[in-house]
């Protein structure tokens, strides 16, 4: 191994080629770590982590009374989209949803389950609810959409936003992603094993050959006693 020691600053020069050979020699340990890490992360994701289901509804911001004859109308629609995003997660709306759905949670806890997205260059809001039960996720997102639409109509004294799509019952969970977690777990453990192998090679300062004696001690080798067993 080509490791150069400097007595003045204690610097070590590492031979990358030797590190490569050390990793190649222990390929079986890296492969085993990849398999064990992937299997462990996959089993943990599937058996321990509770699956989360999503249900999404959509509302159209512009009302029947709004025309699209000017740039000002478009700007009003964009501004209303931002206002609606705040109102949908307001306390009055969430408290109404909790009461009608008989949910055993606080408005803050319900708010964390709700995410709102506004597709670019549109006046459409998509409301998504995440829950461990797919049926409850649909019920909550539908109730949130209705309660928010009515509340917006009352508080802003205008025609409520149009509900263009109600939530559906999810067939498959949105998280956890078992394959992704298994890949991350396998790669993570494999990288850790590679790091340990490299660290062992770097810290190994034992003399293994006559070249090491000349390198590290600055002495010439006069003779070599062969190993009787070999």
N, C-alpha and C positions, 0 to 999 in steps of 0.2 A: 504494500500500500504506500502510495507516495504522500507521506505526511511530513511537512517541513516545519521544524520547531525553531523559533527565533527566541534566544534567551533574553533579548532586550524588551520585546513587546509581547512575547508569548503568543504569537500568531501561528495558526496552523493552516497549511495548505492541503486541501482535500483533493484526492484524485477521484473525479466523478466517474471515471471508467470503472474503478474498483467498486464504487458504490453500486453501479449497474450490475456488475458481476455478482455482488453479494445479494442483490435483490433477485437476480435470475436464479441463483443457486437455491434460494428459499422461496421459489415460486409457489410451492405447495402450501406454505404457511399463508401467503397472501390470498391464494384461492380459497383456502379453508376459512379465512377471516371474512372473505366476501360472501361465502355461503352462509356462515353462521350469523353474520350481521344482518344479511337480507332476510333470512328465515326468522330471526328474533324480532326484527322490526315489523315484518309482515304479520306474524302471530300476535304481537302486541297491538298493532293497529286493528286487527280483525276481532280479537277476543276481548280486549281491555277497553279501548276507546269506543265510546258510544257513537253510533252512526248519526249523522245530521242530515235532515231532509229539507229541501227548499221548495217554496211555492211562491209564484210571482204573479202579480196582477198589474194592469196598466191603466192609466187614466190620461185623457186628452185635456190639456190645459185650456185651450181657447174655447170659449163658450159660443153658443149660437149667435149671440149679439155682437161678437167681435168680427170685424171684417179684415180682410188681408189686402186692402187697397193701398196701403202706404207702408213706408219703412217704419213709421212710428208704431203701427199695429204689431209688426214683427218684434220690435223692441219691447213693447208691452208684454207680448207673449213670453219672451225670454225672461223678463223680470218676474212675471207671475210664476214661472216654473221654479225660480229660486224661492219665492215666498211660499209656494205650496210645499216645497221640500221641508221647510221649517215647521209649517203648520201640521203636517201629517204626523210628526213626532212630538207634537206639543202635548202637555199634560192632560188637558180636557179630552182630547181624542183618545189617548191611551187609557185614561180612566174609564171612558165609556166602553172601550173594547174589553177591558178587564171585567167590568160589571156584566156585560152581555154574554161573555164567554165563560164566566165563573172561573177566572184564572187565579191561581194562588201565587201571585207575584206582584211586585211593585211596578209602577210606571217606568222606573229606571231600568229594571230588569227586562221589561218588555221592549223598551227602546233599543237595548243592545241586540235584540233578536231581529230588528227591522233595519233593512238597508234600502236606500233610495238611489236610483240611478237615472240620469237624464241623457239618453243617447244624443250624440253630437248633432247639432243643427236641427233639432226637433223640439217640439213643445209637448213631448210625451214623457211621463214619469212612470218608471217601473218600480213597483214596491215589492220587495222580497222579504219573506219571513223564514227564518231558520229555526227548526225545532227537531227534537228527537223522535216525534211522532208525525208521520206524513199527513194524516188526516187533520190533526190539530194545526199544523202549519198552514194548510189550505183554509181552515175555518178562521184562523186569526188574520191572515192576509186579506180575506174577503171582508171581514168585519172592519179591519183598519181602513180599507179602501172606502167602504160605505160611510163609516163614521167621519172620516176626513172630508169626503165630498160634501156631506151635509153641513159639517162645521164650517167649511170654507164658504159655502153658499150663505150661511147665516152671518158669519163674522164680516165677510167682505160685501154683503148685500148684492150678490150677483148670482147668475145662473151657475149651479155647481158644476165642477168639471165632469166630463163624460167618462164613464167607466167603459173602456173598450175591450177589456179582457179580464176575466176573473181567474183566480188561482186554480191550479190542478193538483191532484194528489200525486206526489212524486213516487215513481216505481223504484228508483235506485237512489241511494244516499249520495249527497254531494260531497261529503267528507266522512271519514278520512279516505284519502287516496292510498289504498293498500299497496299498489304497485310502486307508486312514487316513494312512499315511506320505506318500502323494502329496498329499493334501489339506493336511497340515501343512507339507510342503515348499513347496507353491505359495503358501499363505497367508503363510508366513514370509518368502519372498522378496518377495512383494507388499507386505507391511508394511515391509520394509527399504527398498524403492524409495519408498514413500510418505514414510518418514522422511527420506530423502535429498532428496526434492523439497521438503518442508517446511523442512528445514534450509537449503537453497539460497535459498528465499524469505526466510527470517528473516534470514540473513546478508547479503542483497543490500541495501546501503545507498546504491546509486547514485541520482542525481536523474533522474527520468523525466518530470516535468511541472512546470508552474508552481505547482501545489498543493504539491508536495514542497519547492520553494524556500521557500514561506511557512511550511511546517511545520517543516522542519529548520533553516533559516537565519534565520527570522524577518524576511525581507526581502520587500518588495512588488515584484511584477513590473511593470515599466513598459512593456515591449514584448517581442514574440516575433518572431524571425526565422524565417520558414517554410523548410522544407526544399525546395530547388529540385527535387530528384528527384521528390518527391511532388507 
